[in-house]
Amino acid sequence: MPGRYYEEFAVGETIRHDKRRTISESDNQQFCDLTMNQQPLHLDAAFAEETQFGQRIVNGLYTLSLAVGISIPETTDGTIVANLGYDDVEHPAPVYHGDTLRAQSTVTDRRETSDGERGVVTMQVEAFVVDPGEGHEADDREAIDDSDTTGGRETTDDGEVLVCSFERTVLSEKRPDETP
């Protein structure tokens, strides 16, 4: 499904994105390597074991980037001019190796550009861990109390964990005029 044109975004609409991704240790390692982020909390199991998390956590910028990527097909795939900004980024809970993420976008604002040729759309994007506690590697699971399948993270009413939220503002194309 291609992304949406400006006219197809409705303020207040929540778009639940179908794609999900389980984050592996390799994903986290490669992202840290590519961005030259050698924070031991992401990479060093012995170091991370001594922190409040009890295990390595996934790089927060990877979580944000993944949420954007998951959202693209139903929002801006092929219809975007530019990403204008990412604001109010929050990481209310950590992401662990083996967590599966999903995302949703809620349209919070839209307006035409001053020339009327395009539109600016703002969305609140949220990333959630689905089935928290599932899929963790055995050594990582030992760091989590067996009676706590969420890894100490608060869950929503749906049993998911909100792990990242941010505002994404894009410059969107308008639907092409189909008159000759």
Backbone bond lengths (Angstrom), bond angles and torsions (degrees), N, CA, C in turn:
res aa  C-N    CA-C-N  psi(-1)  N-CA   C-N-CA  omega(-1)  CA-C   N-CA-C  phi
1 M - - - 1.443 - - 1.517 109.34 -
2 P 1.334 117.83 126.53 1.466 119.18 177.82 1.530 110.26 -70.91
3 G 1.332 115.13 162.67 1.455 120.08 177.51 1.519 111.58 -65.55
4 R 1.308 115.14 -178.18 1.459 121.37 -176.42 1.528 111.21 -100.58
5 Y 1.314 114.02 146.10 1.458 119.55 169.91 1.524 108.10 -82.25
6 Y 1.315 116.02 163.04 1.456 122.48 -177.64 1.528 112.29 -47.14
7 E 1.313 116.83 -46.30 1.466 121.01 -175.79 1.529 112.97 -65.10
8 E 1.321 117.51 -19.13 1.460 121.68 -175.84 1.536 113.56 -88.41
9 F 1.329 117.52 -4.44 1.461 121.09 177.06 1.521 109.17 -90.06
10 A 1.316 117.32 131.69 1.474 122.31 178.60 1.532 109.01 -117.56
11 V 1.313 116.41 124.47 1.457 120.60 178.87 1.528 109.24 -58.95
12 G 1.328 115.48 131.95 1.459 121.74 -178.76 1.520 113.84 96.54
13 E 1.317 117.00 -15.98 1.472 121.38 -179.69 1.527 110.00 -73.01
14 T 1.335 116.21 135.69 1.461 121.55 173.65 1.521 108.10 -108.72
15 I 1.326 114.46 125.57 1.463 122.08 -179.37 1.529 107.11 -104.82
16 R 1.315 116.55 111.76 1.469 121.02 178.01 1.527 107.27 -89.37
17 H 1.311 115.97 116.31 1.467 121.12 -175.29 1.524 110.76 -80.22
18 D 1.328 115.14 134.54 1.459 121.37 -174.39 1.528 114.03 -73.84
19 K 1.322 116.99 -35.08 1.471 119.30 -176.38 1.523 110.70 -69.86
20 R 1.339 114.30 145.55 1.459 122.30 175.58 1.523 107.06 -132.62
21 R 1.320 115.91 161.17 1.468 119.49 178.98 1.513 109.52 -145.93
22 T 1.325 115.97 130.31 1.452 121.55 172.74 1.522 107.44 -91.10
23 I 1.315 116.08 126.72 1.462 121.65 -175.05 1.528 109.69 -89.21
24 S 1.315 114.98 124.34 1.462 120.64 179.73 1.528 110.55 -97.70
25 E 1.318 114.72 165.10 1.465 120.02 174.08 1.530 109.96 -58.53
26 S 1.322 116.19 -39.13 1.460 121.16 179.89 1.531 111.64 -63.28
27 D 1.346 117.57 -40.64 1.474 120.46 177.37 1.525 110.19 -56.65
28 N 1.324 115.33 -49.05 1.457 121.18 -177.41 1.528 110.91 -64.40
29 Q 1.337 116.06 -43.92 1.466 121.12 -179.79 1.535 110.31 -61.52
30 Q 1.323 116.79 -47.05 1.467 120.28 -178.74 1.529 111.77 -64.12
31 F 1.332 117.58 -41.20 1.457 120.12 178.71 1.532 110.08 -62.69
32 C 1.327 116.45 -44.82 1.463 119.82 178.12 1.525 110.85 -61.66
33 D 1.324 117.50 -41.96 1.466 120.96 178.68 1.528 111.09 -63.15
34 L 1.331 117.17 -47.00 1.463 120.84 -177.94 1.528 112.82 -63.69
35 T 1.318 116.65 -32.72 1.464 120.52 -177.78 1.529 112.26 -98.67
36 M 1.328 116.32 3.69 1.463 123.33 177.93 1.530 111.99 60.17
37 N 1.316 116.45 31.96 1.460 122.64 178.86 1.523 107.67 -98.15
38 Q 1.293 116.63 105.89 1.464 121.10 -176.62 1.529 112.32 -105.99
39 Q 1.331 117.02 29.11 1.460 122.96 177.77 1.526 109.33 -55.57
40 P 1.338 118.20 120.18 1.468 119.80 -177.09 1.532 113.84 -62.61
41 L 1.317 118.26 -22.87 1.464 120.33 177.46 1.532 111.17 -61.28
42 H 1.340 116.83 -26.19 1.458 121.65 179.22 1.525 112.71 -92.33
43 L 1.332 117.46 -22.96 1.463 120.10 -166.59 1.528 115.82 -123.26
44 D 1.304 118.33 -24.64 1.462 121.88 -171.82 1.524 109.51 -108.81
45 A 1.343 116.40 105.60 1.468 121.65 -175.92 1.527 111.82 -60.52
46 A 1.340 118.21 -41.14 1.468 121.10 -178.67 1.528 110.24 -66.05
47 F 1.315 116.94 -42.86 1.466 120.74 177.75 1.527 110.39 -62.46
48 A 1.326 115.67 -50.23 1.469 121.14 -175.19 1.533 111.84 -63.56
49 E 1.323 116.54 -31.05 1.467 120.45 -179.95 1.532 111.60 -61.78
50 E 1.314 116.63 -27.19 1.463 121.56 -178.65 1.531 112.85 -88.88
51 T 1.328 118.07 1.06 1.461 121.43 -179.51 1.528 110.36 -93.66
52 Q 1.312 116.31 176.01 1.471 121.36 178.17 1.520 112.30 -61.90
53 F 1.346 117.46 -19.61 1.458 121.06 -178.45 1.519 112.69 -85.69
54 G 1.335 117.70 -25.92 1.455 121.88 177.38 1.514 114.26 76.52
55 Q 1.311 117.22 0.64 1.465 122.21 -179.95 1.528 108.67 -165.91
56 R 1.322 115.90 170.83 1.470 119.55 177.91 1.522 109.77 -66.00
57 I 1.327 115.85 145.66 1.459 120.58 174.67 1.522 108.88 -116.88
58 V 1.308 115.22 155.10 1.465 121.97 -178.94 1.520 109.02 -75.10
59 N 1.317 115.84 140.89 1.461 122.88 177.65 1.530 109.66 -54.31
60 G 1.318 116.96 126.60 1.462 121.65 -177.20 1.520 113.58 -62.39
61 L 1.331 117.08 -31.72 1.467 118.68 178.14 1.524 111.36 -70.48
62 Y 1.329 116.22 -29.34 1.460 118.76 174.03 1.528 109.87 -67.04
63 T 1.328 116.31 -42.30 1.459 120.50 178.37 1.528 110.31 -59.14
64 L 1.328 117.04 -46.60 1.469 121.19 178.42 1.534 110.58 -61.55
65 S 1.317 116.69 -47.43 1.471 120.79 -179.30 1.517 111.87 -61.66
66 L 1.321 116.46 -39.73 1.457 120.70 178.86 1.525 110.60 -65.50
67 A 1.326 117.21 -40.97 1.467 120.50 178.00 1.528 110.61 -61.30
68 V 1.323 117.26 -41.91 1.470 120.41 176.66 1.522 109.31 -61.70
69 G 1.324 116.66 -49.25 1.462 120.56 -178.47 1.521 113.12 -59.33
70 I 1.325 116.65 -41.70 1.465 120.50 178.76 1.527 110.37 -62.90
71 S 1.331 116.94 -33.51 1.471 120.91 -175.61 1.527 114.46 -79.51
72 I 1.302 118.03 -19.73 1.474 122.26 -172.58 1.537 114.03 -56.49
73 P 1.336 120.76 -49.47 1.471 119.14 -174.29 1.529 114.33 -54.71
74 E 1.322 118.13 -40.19 1.470 120.13 -176.50 1.524 113.55 -93.79
75 T 1.350 117.44 -0.73 1.466 118.29 -179.06 1.526 112.97 -120.17
76 T 1.313 118.20 -62.55 1.473 119.45 -167.78 1.521 115.43 -125.82
77 D 1.304 118.69 10.44 1.463 121.28 -178.42 1.533 110.65 -62.43
78 G 1.313 116.47 109.76 1.464 121.66 177.68 1.516 115.05 80.28
79 T 1.333 117.84 0.83 1.472 120.26 -177.73 1.523 112.50 -122.89
80 I 1.306 116.84 3.74 1.461 120.52 -177.31 1.523 110.83 -93.67
81 V 1.321 115.77 143.83 1.458 121.32 170.61 1.528 108.09 -93.98
82 A 1.346 116.19 -44.29 1.462 120.89 -179.53 1.520 111.06 -164.66
83 N 1.319 115.57 151.37 1.465 120.61 165.46 1.521 105.57 -81.93
84 L 1.324 116.90 125.60 1.459 120.64 -177.59 1.521 112.75 -93.45
85 G 1.325 116.89 -26.46 1.452 117.51 179.28 1.509 113.45 176.50
86 Y 1.326 112.60 160.52 1.458 122.69 174.21 1.531 105.63 -126.83
87 D 1.310 117.14 121.57 1.456 120.73 -175.61 1.525 110.87 -128.51
88 D 1.317 114.42 162.54 1.468 122.46 174.27 1.530 112.33 51.12
89 V 1.318 115.84 47.95 1.470 121.17 179.75 1.531 109.33 -73.99
90 E 1.327 115.66 129.48 1.461 121.28 176.83 1.523 109.62 -134.11
91 H 1.321 114.38 143.66 1.465 122.11 174.97 1.528 107.08 -123.49
92 P 1.335 117.87 83.37 1.468 120.30 -174.37 1.529 114.98 -71.59
93 A 1.319 118.07 -14.59 1.463 121.21 179.40 1.526 108.48 -151.88
94 P 1.328 117.46 152.44 1.466 120.02 -179.71 1.529 112.47 -76.27
95 V 1.313 113.81 160.57 1.463 122.43 173.00 1.529 106.57 -113.30
96 Y 1.336 115.64 135.37 1.463 121.35 -179.52 1.529 110.48 -112.35
97 H 1.339 115.29 157.78 1.468 119.47 173.52 1.521 108.12 -55.46
98 G 1.331 116.59 134.70 1.455 121.32 179.66 1.521 113.83 96.27
99 D 1.340 117.30 -11.19 1.467 119.88 176.89 1.527 110.07 -71.77
100 T 1.316 115.88 143.47 1.468 122.40 175.02 1.522 107.86 -106.13
101 L 1.335 114.99 127.24 1.457 120.79 -177.96 1.510 111.94 -106.80
102 R 1.327 115.26 146.85 1.450 123.34 167.50 1.514 106.24 -130.00
103 A 1.342 116.65 166.15 1.467 120.40 -179.24 1.516 110.28 -138.92
104 Q 1.313 114.22 159.57 1.460 120.84 172.04 1.524 108.04 -144.88
105 S 1.322 115.39 151.37 1.461 122.44 -179.49 1.520 108.89 -124.87
106 T 1.324 116.14 130.85 1.460 121.73 175.96 1.515 107.90 -113.48
107 V 1.323 116.29 123.87 1.463 121.38 -179.83 1.522 108.29 -73.55
108 T 1.334 116.28 120.73 1.469 120.41 -176.94 1.524 112.93 -108.31
109 D 1.327 117.24 -18.69 1.462 119.38 -179.31 1.528 109.29 -163.40
110 R 1.319 114.99 151.17 1.471 120.35 171.63 1.516 107.89 -155.22
111 R 1.333 114.34 143.40 1.465 120.03 178.22 1.524 108.89 -156.20
112 E 1.306 115.45 151.05 1.464 119.90 176.17 1.520 109.48 -74.27
113 T 1.324 114.96 153.47 1.462 119.13 172.71 1.523 108.52 -71.68
114 S 1.322 116.80 164.57 1.470 120.25 -175.91 1.525 112.54 -61.32
115 D 1.339 117.91 -28.19 1.467 120.03 178.08 1.527 112.64 -87.18
116 G 1.338 116.42 -5.77 1.462 120.92 178.45 1.515 114.86 74.17
117 E 1.312 117.40 6.13 1.470 121.78 -175.78 1.530 113.61 -84.48
118 R 1.325 116.45 -25.44 1.471 121.78 -176.76 1.518 108.61 -142.10
119 G 1.341 115.53 -176.07 1.454 119.53 178.47 1.516 111.59 -137.34
120 V 1.310 116.04 151.83 1.456 123.05 175.70 1.526 107.21 -105.62
121 V 1.329 115.96 125.16 1.466 121.62 -178.43 1.525 108.40 -122.43
122 T 1.332 115.17 133.57 1.466 120.85 176.83 1.527 108.17 -116.04
123 M 1.328 114.52 133.66 1.467 121.59 -179.21 1.520 109.77 -129.42
124 Q 1.321 116.58 141.85 1.458 122.12 170.24 1.530 105.87 -92.21
125 V 1.328 116.10 115.52 1.463 121.39 -178.28 1.524 108.19 -103.19
126 E 1.322 115.85 134.00 1.456 121.53 178.40 1.524 109.27 -127.73
127 A 1.324 115.48 137.69 1.463 121.51 175.98 1.520 108.47 -114.14
128 F 1.325 115.45 136.09 1.465 122.40 -177.30 1.519 110.12 -126.34
129 V 1.336 115.82 145.59 1.460 121.06 167.48 1.516 105.99 -86.19
130 V 1.328 115.91 125.11 1.464 120.87 175.44 1.525 107.54 -95.24
131 D 1.302 117.59 147.32 1.465 121.93 -178.90 1.527 111.96 48.24
132 P 1.357 117.40 56.57 1.467 119.17 -178.59 1.517 111.57 -56.94
133 G 1.323 114.87 138.83 1.464 120.27 -179.50 1.505 113.20 94.50
134 E 1.341 117.60 -19.08 1.468 121.34 177.86 1.521 109.17 -82.42
135 G 1.317 117.27 148.31 1.452 121.76 171.80 1.516 115.48 80.08
136 H 1.332 119.10 -1.02 1.458 120.34 179.09 1.514 109.33 -72.79
137 E 1.330 114.02 143.83 1.461 118.47 177.71 1.522 108.61 -67.35
138 A 1.311 117.11 152.52 1.467 122.08 -174.53 1.526 111.91 -54.78
139 D 1.347 118.32 -44.68 1.461 119.51 -177.74 1.525 110.99 -67.23
140 D 1.322 118.07 -33.95 1.459 120.94 177.56 1.515 110.52 -73.22
141 R 1.319 118.64 -35.19 1.468 121.74 -178.38 1.525 110.76 -65.84
142 E 1.337 117.75 -29.13 1.455 119.62 -179.97 1.515 111.67 -61.91
143 A 1.335 117.39 -26.44 1.459 121.41 -179.71 1.521 111.63 -74.67
144 I 1.314 116.89 -13.13 1.458 121.97 -178.68 1.521 108.78 -105.00
145 D 1.305 116.60 130.46 1.465 121.89 177.41 1.528 108.44 -52.83
146 D 1.341 117.14 130.20 1.462 121.46 -177.40 1.520 113.50 -57.71
147 S 1.339 117.67 -28.04 1.462 119.92 -179.78 1.522 111.64 -81.47
148 D 1.321 116.98 -8.39 1.468 121.99 -176.74 1.520 109.18 -114.54
149 T 1.319 117.15 100.78 1.470 120.60 -177.18 1.520 112.45 -83.43
150 T 1.338 118.54 0.13 1.469 120.95 -178.60 1.511 112.92 -100.88
151 G 1.329 118.03 -3.16 1.458 119.88 -177.09 1.520 111.50 70.50
152 G 1.332 117.15 30.48 1.450 121.03 179.01 1.518 114.00 77.63
153 R 1.317 117.00 12.74 1.466 121.13 -177.32 1.520 110.22 -100.34
154 E 1.336 116.46 143.75 1.466 121.01 178.09 1.527 109.76 -72.06
155 T 1.318 115.87 141.18 1.463 120.04 179.99 1.521 111.02 -107.46
156 T 1.323 114.56 156.79 1.458 121.67 174.12 1.530 108.11 -80.12
157 D 1.318 116.53 177.69 1.472 120.43 176.32 1.524 111.66 -61.39
158 D 1.347 116.98 -23.71 1.463 121.63 178.92 1.528 112.59 -86.40
159 G 1.337 117.25 2.28 1.458 120.70 -179.55 1.513 113.40 80.31
160 E 1.316 117.54 13.78 1.460 121.97 178.61 1.530 109.14 -99.70
161 V 1.335 115.86 166.83 1.456 121.20 178.29 1.522 108.32 -118.37
162 L 1.330 116.73 122.50 1.461 121.21 174.32 1.521 107.78 -74.15
163 V 1.345 116.90 120.40 1.464 120.50 -176.13 1.523 113.68 -116.83
164 C 1.322 117.55 -13.73 1.462 120.10 178.70 1.518 109.21 -160.79
165 S 1.332 115.87 138.55 1.465 120.08 172.96 1.518 107.75 -144.23
166 F 1.320 115.31 147.55 1.460 120.56 -179.57 1.518 109.24 -165.22
167 E 1.318 114.39 163.03 1.455 121.52 176.58 1.529 107.49 -100.75
168 R 1.317 116.44 128.53 1.472 122.26 178.94 1.520 108.50 -116.77
169 T 1.324 116.56 125.06 1.463 121.71 179.12 1.523 108.92 -115.30
170 V 1.338 115.25 129.43 1.462 120.99 -176.58 1.520 111.14 -127.57
171 L 1.319 114.76 152.97 1.460 121.71 170.64 1.521 105.88 -97.83
172 S 1.324 115.75 116.70 1.461 121.54 -170.80 1.528 111.04 -111.46
173 E 1.321 114.49 144.96 1.458 119.64 173.90 1.521 109.92 -71.41
174 K 1.323 115.21 150.73 1.459 119.76 170.95 1.530 107.14 -88.37
175 R 1.321 115.01 159.18 1.459 120.27 178.79 1.533 107.99 -58.89
176 P 1.332 116.74 133.18 1.463 118.97 178.77 1.526 111.57 -61.23
177 D 1.303 115.38 139.96 1.471 120.43 178.21 1.523 107.29 -68.00
178 E 1.330 116.10 123.45 1.469 119.98 -176.18 1.520 113.05 -95.40
179 T 1.335 116.87 6.35 1.468 118.70 177.33 1.519 108.94 -87.13
180 P 1.352 117.28 143.22 1.469 119.59 -177.00 1.496 113.86 -68.72
